[in-house]
């Protein structure tokens, strides 16, 4: 009998059972029971005393409205339904449920409820069952930090944007959604939301305290992310677009953060380099990426465990930009537009050119 096995902490995999009661009991580690939460003719076969015996929590089960209705404990498998008993799981259901249960999950208590957080697939040799519930201690502290940050983010959006409040009337649900993103390490989504908010609500600089808290959160819990900045569509940026860094330096121009807008942010994969990022955003764009292919004049900012480092995408390779986010307080920095920089560069060039003597002061021209 061909089934889909789903173990805690592992990706689903196909298995063959002989169809006997003994083989099914061995697969789930004890007595079996069938669970039928889906409209499809399939059964979840699990250990009938999994929760009583404290088996590791495995995967959440959701209804058609996306509400969690059950958490499976211990190993379980999905089988097809025959006329009188379990049967082979058809190939099309095999692929459907492989995708549905692809990622292992961890479970946390948040705001009095249990939430499931999808985890990256570990290497095959390192796949281990996850604990029943996170042990108290550091994880409890992280839950508190996460809850506080998610609460403040939602309150900030809700107080400063009527559109946000209209789109997301359920404050509790939004706080949980952002807490879920923080717990899974996907701080890039929240960075994108803050960047979009600044642009749409014309509140440049107002999100800085929250971005600092996100950086501190990343540092505290070992999270790395990156952001992609591209020149905005203003006239000020036209002369800089797609230009190599040495051209700017020859013109006496700087790479000014005020001329850029964040167009994308995401979690940085382990071992992912700047070159990997360049290839990804030229060859295999994420579906939700709306910028142009990574090119000269773009800036990639690595948010590595609390430290932000900006890199200019040059004609060849990358150049670090130590001053991309400015130095000192905003009041201490002179805000010079690109147009002003170009005008200044032209004046300097004109002053450097040798002056042509007045024709009246010269002698007769040679014929």
C-alpha positions as CSV (number, residue, x, y, z in Angstrom):
1,X,0.0,0.0,0.0
2,X,1.6,3.3,-1.1
3,X,1.2,6.1,1.5
4,X,2.7,9.5,2.3
5,X,4.6,9.4,5.6
6,X,4.9,12.7,7.6
7,X,7.3,12.7,10.5
8,X,8.0,15.6,12.9
9,X,10.9,17.8,11.7
10,X,11.1,16.1,8.3
11,X,9.8,16.6,4.7
12,X,7.0,14.2,3.7
13,X,8.1,11.1,1.8
14,X,6.5,8.2,0.0
15,X,6.5,4.7,1.7
16,X,5.2,1.2,1.0
17,X,3.2,-0.6,3.7
18,X,1.9,-4.2,3.3
19,X,-1.5,-3.1,4.3
20,X,-1.6,-5.2,7.5
21,X,-2.6,-3.7,10.8
22,X,0.8,-4.5,12.2
23,X,2.6,-2.5,9.4
24,X,0.4,0.5,10.0
25,X,0.9,0.4,13.8
26,X,4.6,0.1,13.3
27,X,4.5,3.2,11.0
28,X,2.9,5.4,13.6
29,X,4.4,3.8,16.7
30,X,1.3,2.5,18.4
31,X,-2.5,1.9,17.9
32,X,-4.0,3.6,14.9
33,X,-7.0,5.7,14.2
34,X,-8.3,7.3,11.1
35,X,-9.0,11.0,10.8
36,X,-11.0,12.5,7.8
37,X,-10.8,16.3,7.7
38,X,-10.8,16.6,3.9
39,X,-13.4,16.4,1.2
40,X,-10.9,14.3,-0.8
41,X,-11.2,10.5,-0.4
42,X,-8.2,10.2,1.8
43,X,-7.5,9.4,5.5
44,X,-4.9,10.7,8.0
45,X,-3.8,7.6,9.9
46,X,-2.2,8.5,13.2
47,X,-1.3,7.2,16.7
48,X,-4.5,7.1,18.7
49,X,-2.7,8.1,21.9
50,X,-0.2,10.5,20.4
51,X,-1.1,13.5,22.5
52,X,-1.7,11.5,25.6
53,X,1.7,9.9,25.4
54,X,3.4,13.3,24.7
55,X,4.6,12.6,21.2
56,X,6.2,15.5,19.3
57,X,3.8,17.9,17.7
58,X,4.0,17.5,14.0
59,X,1.7,19.4,11.6
60,X,-1.4,21.6,11.9
61,X,-4.6,20.8,10.1
62,X,-6.7,23.6,8.7
63,X,-10.3,23.8,7.4
64,X,-11.3,25.5,4.1
65,X,-11.4,28.9,5.8
66,X,-7.8,28.6,6.9
67,X,-8.6,28.0,10.6
68,X,-6.5,25.6,12.6
69,X,-8.8,22.7,13.7
70,X,-6.2,20.1,14.8
71,X,-2.6,19.5,15.6
72,X,-1.2,16.0,14.8
73,X,1.2,14.5,17.3
74,X,3.8,12.0,16.3
75,X,4.3,10.4,12.9
76,X,1.2,10.0,10.7
77,X,0.6,8.9,7.1
78,X,-2.0,9.8,4.5
79,X,-3.6,6.9,2.7
80,X,-6.3,6.6,0.0
81,X,-9.8,5.1,0.8
82,X,-10.9,1.8,-0.6
83,X,-14.3,0.3,-0.3
84,X,-13.7,-1.2,3.1
85,X,-10.3,-0.1,4.2
86,X,-7.3,2.1,3.5
87,X,-5.8,1.9,0.0
88,X,-3.0,3.3,-2.1
89,X,-2.8,7.1,-2.1
90,X,-3.3,8.2,-5.8
91,X,-0.4,10.0,-7.4
92,X,-2.3,13.3,-7.7
93,X,-3.2,13.3,-4.0
94,X,0.4,12.3,-3.2
95,X,1.7,15.5,-4.9
96,X,-1.0,17.6,-3.4
97,X,-0.3,16.6,0.2
98,X,3.5,16.6,-0.3
99,X,3.2,20.3,-1.1
100,X,0.7,20.9,1.7
101,X,2.8,19.4,4.4
102,X,6.2,20.2,2.8
103,X,7.6,22.2,5.7
104,X,8.1,21.1,9.3
105,X,6.3,23.2,11.9
106,X,7.0,24.5,15.3
107,X,4.2,25.5,17.7
108,X,4.2,28.5,20.0
109,X,1.7,30.0,22.4
110,X,0.9,33.6,21.4
111,X,-1.8,35.8,22.8
112,X,-3.4,32.8,24.5
113,X,-3.5,30.8,21.3
114,X,-1.3,28.2,19.6
115,X,0.3,29.3,16.3
116,X,2.1,27.1,13.8
117,X,5.3,28.5,12.3
118,X,6.8,26.8,9.2
119,X,10.4,25.9,9.4
120,X,13.1,25.6,6.7
121,X,13.8,22.1,5.4
122,X,16.9,20.9,7.2
123,X,19.5,18.7,5.4
124,X,18.4,15.1,5.3
125,X,21.0,13.9,7.7
126,X,20.1,16.6,10.3
127,X,16.3,16.2,10.2
128,X,15.2,15.5,13.8
129,X,11.8,15.6,15.4
130,X,10.9,18.9,17.0
131,X,9.9,19.1,20.7
132,X,6.3,19.0,21.8
133,X,6.4,22.6,22.8
134,X,9.3,25.1,23.2
135,X,10.9,24.8,26.6
136,X,10.5,27.8,28.9
137,X,13.4,30.2,29.0
138,X,14.9,32.0,26.0
139,X,12.0,31.0,23.8
140,X,9.6,32.5,26.2
141,X,11.6,35.7,26.2
142,X,11.5,35.7,22.4
143,X,7.8,35.3,22.4
144,X,7.4,38.3,24.7
145,X,9.7,40.4,22.4
146,X,7.9,39.2,19.3
147,X,4.5,40.0,20.8
148,X,5.6,43.5,21.9
149,X,7.1,44.3,18.5
150,X,4.1,42.9,16.5
151,X,1.7,44.9,18.8
152,X,3.7,48.2,18.3
153,X,3.9,47.6,14.5
154,X,0.2,47.1,14.2
155,X,-0.6,50.1,16.4
156,X,1.8,52.3,14.4
157,X,0.1,51.4,11.1
158,X,-3.4,51.6,12.5
159,X,-2.9,55.0,14.0
160,X,-1.2,56.6,11.0
161,X,-3.1,55.0,8.1
162,X,-6.9,54.9,7.7
163,X,-6.3,52.7,4.6
164,X,-4.6,50.1,6.8
165,X,-7.3,50.1,9.4
166,X,-9.9,49.6,6.6
167,X,-8.0,46.8,4.9
168,X,-7.2,45.0,8.2
169,X,-10.1,45.6,10.7
170,X,-9.1,42.6,12.8
171,X,-6.2,44.0,14.9
172,X,-5.7,40.7,16.7
173,X,-5.3,38.8,13.5
174,X,-2.8,41.3,12.1
175,X,-0.7,41.2,15.2
176,X,-0.5,37.4,15.0
177,X,0.4,37.5,11.4
178,X,3.3,39.8,12.0
179,X,4.3,37.8,15.0
180,X,4.3,34.7,12.8
181,X,6.7,36.5,10.3
182,X,9.0,37.6,13.1
183,X,9.1,34.1,14.7
184,X,9.9,32.5,11.3
185,X,12.7,35.0,10.7
186,X,11.0,36.6,7.7
187,X,11.7,40.2,8.8
188,X,12.0,41.2,5.2
189,X,8.3,41.2,4.8
190,X,7.9,43.7,7.6
191,X,10.7,45.9,6.3
192,X,8.9,46.0,2.9
193,X,5.6,46.9,4.7
194,X,7.3,49.8,6.5
195,X,9.0,51.0,3.3
196,X,5.6,50.9,1.4
197,X,4.0,52.8,4.3
198,X,6.6,55.6,4.2
199,X,6.1,56.1,0.5
200,X,2.3,55.9,0.5
201,X,1.7,58.0,3.6
202,X,4.6,60.5,2.9
203,X,6.1,59.9,6.4
204,X,9.7,59.6,5.5
205,X,11.9,58.9,8.5
206,X,9.0,58.2,10.8
207,X,9.6,54.4,10.6
208,X,13.2,54.7,11.7
209,X,12.6,53.7,15.4
210,X,10.7,50.6,14.3
211,X,13.4,49.6,11.8
212,X,16.0,50.0,14.6
213,X,13.9,47.6,16.8
214,X,13.8,45.1,13.9
215,X,17.6,45.3,13.5
216,X,17.9,44.7,17.3
217,X,15.5,41.7,17.0
218,X,17.5,40.3,14.1
219,X,20.7,40.7,16.1
220,X,19.3,39.1,19.3
221,X,17.9,36.0,17.5
222,X,20.5,35.6,14.7
223,X,18.4,36.6,11.8
224,X,19.9,37.8,8.5
225,X,18.0,39.6,5.7
226,X,18.7,41.9,2.8
227,X,17.0,44.8,1.1
228,X,17.2,46.1,-2.5
229,X,17.1,49.8,-3.1
230,X,16.7,51.3,-6.6
231,X,16.6,55.0,-7.7
232,X,13.2,56.6,-7.5
233,X,11.5,58.0,-10.6
234,X,12.2,61.6,-9.9
235,X,14.1,63.9,-12.3
236,X,16.8,64.2,-9.7
237,X,17.8,60.6,-10.2
238,X,17.8,60.4,-14.0
239,X,21.5,61.3,-14.4
240,X,22.5,58.6,-11.9
241,X,20.5,55.7,-13.2
242,X,22.6,52.7,-14.3
243,X,25.9,54.6,-13.9
244,X,29.0,53.0,-12.5
245,X,30.4,54.3,-9.2
246,X,33.6,55.8,-10.7
247,X,31.5,58.0,-13.0
248,X,29.8,59.5,-10.0
249,X,33.1,60.0,-8.3
250,X,34.5,61.8,-11.3
251,X,31.5,64.1,-11.3
252,X,31.9,64.7,-7.6
253,X,28.5,63.1,-6.9
254,X,27.5,60.9,-3.9
255,X,25.1,58.0,-3.6
256,X,22.4,59.6,-1.6
257,X,19.9,57.5,0.3
258,X,17.2,60.1,-0.3
259,X,17.1,59.3,-4.0
260,X,16.4,55.7,-3.4
261,X,13.4,53.6,-2.4
262,X,13.3,50.1,-1.1
263,X,11.8,47.8,-3.7
264,X,12.2,44.4,-2.0
265,X,13.4,42.7,1.1
266,X,13.7,39.1,2.2
267,X,15.4,36.7,4.5
268,X,18.9,35.8,3.6
269,X,19.5,32.1,3.0
270,X,22.5,30.5,4.8
271,X,25.6,31.0,2.7
272,X,23.9,33.3,0.3
273,X,26.4,35.8,-1.1
274,X,26.0,39.1,-3.0
275,X,26.7,37.3,-6.2
276,X,24.0,34.8,-5.4
277,X,21.6,37.8,-4.8
278,X,22.7,39.3,-8.1
279,X,22.0,36.1,-10.0
280,X,18.6,35.6,-8.3
281,X,17.4,39.1,-9.3
282,X,18.6,38.8,-12.9
283,X,17.7,35.2,-13.7
284,X,15.1,33.9,-11.3
285,X,13.0,36.9,-10.0
286,X,10.7,36.1,-7.1
287,X,7.1,36.3,-8.1
288,X,6.4,39.3,-5.9
289,X,9.5,41.3,-7.0
290,X,8.3,44.5,-8.9
291,X,11.7,46.2,-9.5
292,X,13.9,46.0,-12.5
293,X,16.7,43.4,-12.8
294,X,19.6,44.2,-10.5
295,X,21.8,46.7,-12.3
296,X,24.5,49.3,-11.8
297,X,23.3,52.1,-9.5
298,X,21.2,49.8,-7.4
299,X,22.1,49.2,-3.8
300,X,21.9,46.0,-1.8
301,X,21.8,46.3,2.0
302,X,22.7,43.3,4.1
303,X,21.0,43.2,7.5
304,X,23.3,40.6,9.1
305,X,22.3,40.0,12.7
306,X,21.8,43.6,13.6
307,X,24.5,45.2,11.4
308,X,23.5,47.0,8.2
309,X,26.0,47.1,5.4
310,X,25.2,48.8,2.0
311,X,26.8,47.7,-1.3
312,X,26.6,49.6,-4.6
313,X,26.0,47.4,-7.6
314,X,28.8,48.5,-9.9
315,X,29.5,47.7,-13.6
316,X,31.7,44.9,-12.2
317,X,31.1,43.5,-8.7
318,X,30.0,45.5,-5.7
319,X,31.4,48.5,-3.8
320,X,30.7,49.0,-0.1
321,X,29.0,52.3,0.8
322,X,29.8,53.2,4.4
323,X,27.8,56.4,4.3
324,X,24.7,55.2,2.5
325,X,22.5,55.8,5.5
326,X,24.4,59.0,6.4
327,X,26.5,59.9,9.4
328,X,25.4,61.9,12.4
329,X,22.0,63.3,12.9
330,X,19.8,64.4,10.0
331,X,20.2,68.0,11.1
332,X,24.0,67.7,11.0
333,X,23.9,66.5,7.4
334,X,23.3,68.9,4.5
335,X,20.6,67.6,2.3
336,X,21.9,68.2,-1.2
337,X,19.8,67.1,-4.1
338,X,21.2,65.5,-7.2
339,X,20.3,68.5,-9.3
340,X,22.3,70.7,-6.9
341,X,25.2,68.3,-7.1
342,X,25.2,68.3,-10.9
343,X,25.0,72.1,-11.0
344,X,27.9,72.4,-8.6
345,X,29.9,69.9,-10.7
346,X,29.2,71.8,-13.9
347,X,30.3,75.1,-12.3
348,X,33.5,73.5,-11.0
349,X,34.2,72.1,-14.5
350,X,33.6,75.5,-16.1
351,X,36.0,77.2,-13.7
352,X,38.7,74.7,-14.4
353,X,38.5,75.3,-18.2
354,X,41.2,77.7,-19.6
355,X,39.8,81.1,-20.4
356,X,39.8,82.2,-24.0
357,X,41.3,85.7,-24.4
358,X,39.2,88.4,-25.8
359,X,39.6,88.9,-29.5
360,X,40.3,92.6,-29.1
361,X,43.4,91.8,-27.0
362,X,44.8,89.5,-29.7
363,X,47.0,90.5,-32.6
364,X,45.8,90.1,-36.2
365,X,44.8,86.6,-37.2
366,X,46.8,84.7,-39.8
367,X,45.1,84.3,-43.1
